[in-house]
Amino acid sequence: MFKSGFVSIVGRPNVGKSTLLNQILKTKLAIMSDVAQTTRNTIQGIYTDDEAQIIFMDTPGIHKPQDGLGNFMNTTALNSIYGVDMVLFIAPANETIGRGDRFIIERLKEADGPVFLLLNKCDLVSKEEVVKKLTEWKELFDFKEIIPISALEDQNVDTLISTIKKYLNEGMMYYPKDQMTDHPERFVMAEFIREKILYFTREEVPHSVAIVVERMSEQEDGSVEVIATIVVDRKSQKGILIGKQGSMIKKIRQNAQREMKRFLQTPVHLELFVKVENNWRNKQKYLKEFGYNEDDY
């Protein structure tokens, strides 16, 4: 009997949602950074084996929004608990339970399917601390399953997959067996660029960056040309991104190009441009243009 279903991954920022998705898929699909709210859209990752196809939705970290973009991210994440077969709530074992966690727990009471607690980063604390933390969580919510994991170290991830399968119903294969995401390649390329910006500029250019892939085309020699524009909301951020004598933009381009080549399995030529759109994160026109439209969720 073949099973299939949709599973949403939710939690606060930086709890390891994208790391878990990448570990499940055994490839880098969702970008990772220790900058809060790295994930903006729902990243759909498709896991398929001989027994099941599980469509995972990696959502933005649920947080207190500061602008229109933040509102979009929260709406995207909170709406993902509806209409799915299961919700995976990730919480770190090495942090105290806070107001943000309790807010999410209240919303999880409305979830359509069973809710699992994944206590992540268990490799960073003692077994006694894990047991204590699990007891605290049990008092807050009636989780169908509680699984201690380390997404980074691949601890108990196989156990998680086999447990998810037990709760899925018999179903069809929604996507071809070798397909890992429903996102177009342009989206994934844009995310690779944004990841390198977050990595190299740290707090200097945080969430004021949007990436627009203007063109992506295959060349006669089999390589792929990608032309993209990096949009920021202040002139000073443009200067940071370009760097002294173009040093920063070169570093971002080279590293993003490397990720693209690995993902596409072919040589990539990447060109980057930077432009300023003042306060774009609070302007519906630009949020929609850059793919952050609440009406779609």
C-alpha positions as CSV (number, residue, x, y, z in Angstrom):
1,M,0.0,0.0,0.0
2,F,1.5,3.3,-1.1
3,K,0.8,6.3,1.1
4,S,1.1,10.1,0.6
5,G,0.3,13.3,2.3
6,F,1.2,16.9,3.1
7,V,3.1,17.9,6.2
8,S,3.7,21.4,7.5
9,I,6.9,22.3,9.5
10,V,6.3,25.3,11.8
11,G,8.1,27.0,14.7
12,R,9.9,30.2,15.8
13,P,12.8,31.6,13.7
14,N,16.1,29.7,13.8
15,V,14.8,26.5,15.4
16,G,16.1,24.3,12.5
17,K,13.1,23.9,10.1
18,S,15.1,24.4,6.9
19,T,18.0,22.2,8.3
20,L,15.5,19.4,8.9
21,L,14.0,19.7,5.4
22,N,17.5,19.6,3.8
23,Q,18.4,16.6,5.9
24,I,15.2,14.7,4.9
25,L,15.8,15.4,1.2
26,K,19.6,14.8,1.5
27,T,20.2,17.9,-0.5
28,K,20.2,21.6,0.0
29,L,16.8,23.0,-1.1
30,A,15.9,25.5,1.7
31,I,18.5,28.2,2.5
32,M,20.0,28.3,5.9
33,S,21.3,31.2,8.0
34,D,21.6,32.1,11.7
35,V,19.9,35.4,10.8
36,A,16.3,35.3,12.0
37,Q,13.4,34.7,9.5
38,T,15.7,33.5,6.7
39,T,12.8,31.6,5.1
40,R,10.2,34.0,3.6
41,N,8.0,31.8,1.5
42,T,6.8,28.3,2.1
43,I,9.4,26.0,0.6
44,Q,7.8,22.7,-0.6
45,G,10.2,19.7,-0.5
46,I,9.1,16.3,-1.8
47,Y,10.3,13.1,-0.2
48,T,9.6,9.9,-2.1
49,D,10.6,6.3,-1.4
50,D,9.0,2.9,-2.3
51,E,6.4,3.3,0.5
52,A,5.3,6.9,0.5
53,Q,5.5,10.4,-0.9
54,I,5.6,13.1,1.7
55,I,5.3,16.7,0.6
56,F,6.9,18.9,3.3
57,M,6.2,22.6,3.7
58,D,9.0,24.5,5.4
59,T,7.5,27.8,6.6
60,P,8.8,31.1,7.7
61,G,9.6,31.5,11.4
62,I,6.6,32.8,13.3
63,H,7.6,36.1,15.0
64,K,6.3,39.5,15.9
65,P,6.1,41.3,12.5
66,Q,7.6,44.8,12.1
67,D,6.5,45.5,8.5
68,G,4.4,44.3,5.5
69,L,6.9,41.6,4.7
70,G,6.8,40.3,8.3
71,N,3.0,40.2,8.1
72,F,3.2,38.2,4.9
73,M,5.7,35.7,6.5
74,N,3.5,35.2,9.6
75,T,0.3,34.7,7.5
76,T,2.1,32.2,5.3
77,A,3.3,30.2,8.3
78,L,0.1,30.3,10.4
79,N,-2.1,29.3,7.4
80,S,0.0,26.3,6.7
81,I,-1.5,24.4,9.7
82,Y,-4.8,24.1,7.8
83,G,-5.6,21.6,5.1
84,V,-2.6,19.4,5.7
85,D,-2.3,15.8,6.9
86,M,0.1,16.6,9.7
87,V,2.0,19.4,11.5
88,L,5.5,19.2,12.8
89,F,6.2,21.8,15.5
90,I,9.9,22.2,16.0
91,A,11.2,23.6,19.3
92,P,14.9,23.7,20.4
93,A,15.9,21.6,23.4
94,N,18.5,24.2,24.5
95,E,16.1,27.1,24.9
96,T,13.4,28.0,27.4
97,I,9.7,27.9,26.4
98,G,8.7,31.5,25.7
99,R,5.8,33.6,24.7
100,G,6.3,33.0,21.0
101,D,6.1,29.2,21.6
102,R,2.9,29.6,23.6
103,F,1.4,31.8,20.9
104,I,2.1,29.1,18.3
105,I,0.7,26.4,20.6
106,E,-2.6,28.3,20.8
107,R,-2.8,28.3,17.0
108,L,-1.9,24.6,16.8
109,K,-5.1,23.8,18.6
110,E,-6.9,24.7,15.4
111,A,-4.7,22.4,13.2
112,D,-6.6,20.0,10.9
113,G,-4.3,17.1,11.4
114,P,-2.2,15.5,14.2
115,V,0.6,17.6,15.6
116,F,4.0,16.2,16.4
117,L,6.6,17.9,18.6
118,L,10.1,17.7,17.3
119,L,12.5,18.6,20.1
120,N,15.5,19.7,18.0
121,K,19.2,20.3,18.9
122,C,19.2,17.4,21.4
123,D,22.9,16.9,20.7
124,L,23.5,20.2,22.5
125,V,22.1,19.2,25.9
126,S,22.2,16.3,28.3
127,K,19.7,13.4,28.3
128,E,18.4,14.7,31.6
129,E,17.7,18.1,30.1
130,V,15.9,16.5,27.2
131,V,13.6,14.6,29.5
132,K,12.9,17.7,31.5
133,K,12.1,19.7,28.4
134,L,9.8,17.0,27.1
135,T,7.9,17.0,30.3
136,E,7.4,20.8,30.1
137,W,6.0,20.5,26.6
138,K,3.6,17.7,27.4
139,E,1.9,20.0,29.9
140,L,1.2,22.6,27.2
141,F,-0.3,20.5,24.4
142,D,-1.5,17.0,23.6
143,F,1.0,16.1,20.9
144,K,0.3,12.9,18.9
145,E,4.0,12.1,18.9
146,I,7.1,13.6,20.6
147,I,10.4,12.9,18.9
148,P,13.8,14.2,20.1
149,I,16.0,14.9,17.1
150,S,19.1,16.7,15.9
151,A,18.4,17.9,12.4
152,L,22.0,19.0,11.9
153,E,23.5,15.7,13.1
154,D,20.8,13.5,11.4
155,Q,19.8,12.0,14.7
156,N,16.3,10.3,14.7
157,V,15.4,11.7,11.3
158,D,14.8,8.2,9.9
159,T,12.6,7.5,13.0
160,L,10.6,10.7,12.2
161,I,10.0,9.6,8.6
162,S,8.8,6.1,9.6
163,T,6.5,7.6,12.3
164,I,5.0,10.1,9.8
165,K,4.2,7.1,7.4
166,K,2.2,5.4,10.1
167,Y,-0.2,8.4,10.2
168,L,-0.6,8.8,6.4
169,N,-3.5,7.4,4.5
170,E,-3.2,5.4,1.3
171,G,-2.8,7.9,-1.6
172,M,-1.4,8.7,-5.0
173,M,2.0,9.9,-6.0
174,Y,1.5,13.6,-6.6
175,Y,4.9,14.3,-8.2
176,P,7.4,12.3,-10.3
177,K,9.6,10.1,-8.1
178,D,12.8,12.2,-8.8
179,Q,11.2,15.6,-8.2
180,M,12.3,17.3,-5.0
181,T,10.4,20.6,-5.1
182,D,7.4,22.2,-6.8
183,H,9.1,25.6,-6.9
184,P,10.4,26.8,-10.3
185,E,14.2,26.8,-10.7
186,R,14.2,30.6,-10.8
187,F,12.9,30.6,-7.2
188,V,15.6,28.3,-6.0
189,M,18.3,30.4,-7.8
190,A,17.0,33.6,-6.1
191,E,17.1,31.9,-2.7
192,F,20.7,30.9,-3.2
193,I,21.6,34.5,-3.9
194,R,19.7,35.7,-0.9
195,E,21.4,33.1,1.3
196,K,24.9,34.4,0.4
197,I,23.9,38.0,1.0
198,L,22.7,37.0,4.5
199,Y,25.9,35.1,5.1
200,F,28.4,37.7,3.9
201,T,26.7,41.0,5.0
202,R,25.3,39.6,8.4
203,E,23.3,42.4,10.1
204,E,24.3,45.1,7.7
205,V,21.7,44.1,5.0
206,P,19.1,41.9,6.8
207,H,15.6,41.6,5.5
208,S,15.7,44.6,3.2
209,V,16.7,42.4,0.3
210,A,14.6,41.0,-2.5
211,I,15.9,39.0,-5.4
212,V,14.4,39.2,-8.9
213,V,15.7,36.7,-11.4
214,E,15.3,38.6,-14.7
215,R,16.5,35.9,-17.0
216,M,17.5,32.2,-16.8
217,S,18.4,30.6,-20.0
218,E,20.3,27.5,-21.3
219,Q,23.3,28.2,-23.5
220,E,24.5,26.3,-26.6
221,D,27.3,24.7,-24.6
222,G,24.8,23.3,-22.0
223,S,25.6,25.9,-19.3
224,V,23.0,28.1,-17.7
225,E,23.0,31.9,-17.7
226,V,21.3,33.6,-14.7
227,I,20.8,37.4,-14.6
228,A,19.3,38.7,-11.3
229,T,18.7,42.0,-9.6
230,I,19.2,42.5,-5.9
231,V,16.7,45.0,-4.5
232,V,17.4,46.9,-1.3
233,D,15.5,49.8,0.4
234,R,18.4,52.1,1.2
235,K,21.3,53.6,-0.8
236,S,23.7,52.8,1.9
237,Q,22.8,49.1,1.6
238,K,23.6,49.2,-2.1
239,G,27.1,50.4,-1.2
240,I,27.6,47.6,1.3
241,L,26.4,45.0,-1.2
242,I,28.8,46.2,-4.0
243,G,31.7,46.6,-1.6
244,K,35.1,48.3,-2.1
245,Q,35.9,48.0,-5.9
246,G,33.1,45.5,-6.2
247,S,34.6,43.0,-3.8
248,M,31.4,42.1,-2.0
249,I,29.2,41.6,-5.0
250,K,31.9,39.4,-6.5
251,K,32.1,37.2,-3.4
252,I,28.3,36.9,-3.4
253,R,28.2,36.1,-7.1
254,Q,30.9,33.4,-6.9
255,N,29.4,31.6,-3.9
256,A,25.9,31.7,-5.2
257,Q,27.1,30.5,-8.6
258,R,28.7,27.5,-6.9
259,E,25.4,26.6,-5.2
260,M,23.5,26.9,-8.5
261,K,26.0,24.7,-10.3
262,R,25.7,22.0,-7.6
263,F,21.9,22.2,-7.7
264,L,21.5,22.2,-11.5
265,Q,24.4,19.9,-12.1
266,T,25.8,22.1,-14.9
267,P,28.1,25.1,-15.2
268,V,26.4,28.4,-14.4
269,H,27.2,32.0,-15.3
270,L,25.6,34.5,-12.9
271,E,25.3,38.2,-13.4
272,L,24.1,40.4,-10.5
273,F,22.8,44.0,-10.4
274,V,21.7,46.1,-7.4
275,K,19.0,48.6,-7.3
276,V,17.3,50.7,-4.5
277,E,13.5,50.8,-4.0
278,N,12.9,52.9,-0.9
279,N,10.8,51.1,1.9
280,W,9.7,48.3,-0.5
281,R,8.8,46.0,2.5
282,N,5.8,48.2,3.3
283,K,4.6,48.8,-0.2
284,Q,2.0,46.3,-1.5
285,K,3.1,46.9,-5.1
286,Y,6.6,45.7,-4.5
287,L,5.6,42.9,-2.1
288,K,3.4,41.5,-4.9
289,E,6.0,42.1,-7.6
290,F,8.7,40.3,-5.5
291,G,6.5,37.3,-4.7
292,Y,5.4,38.2,-1.2
293,N,1.6,38.6,-1.7
294,E,-0.6,37.8,1.2
295,D,-3.6,37.3,-1.1
296,D,-2.0,34.2,-2.4
297,Y,-2.2,32.5,1.0
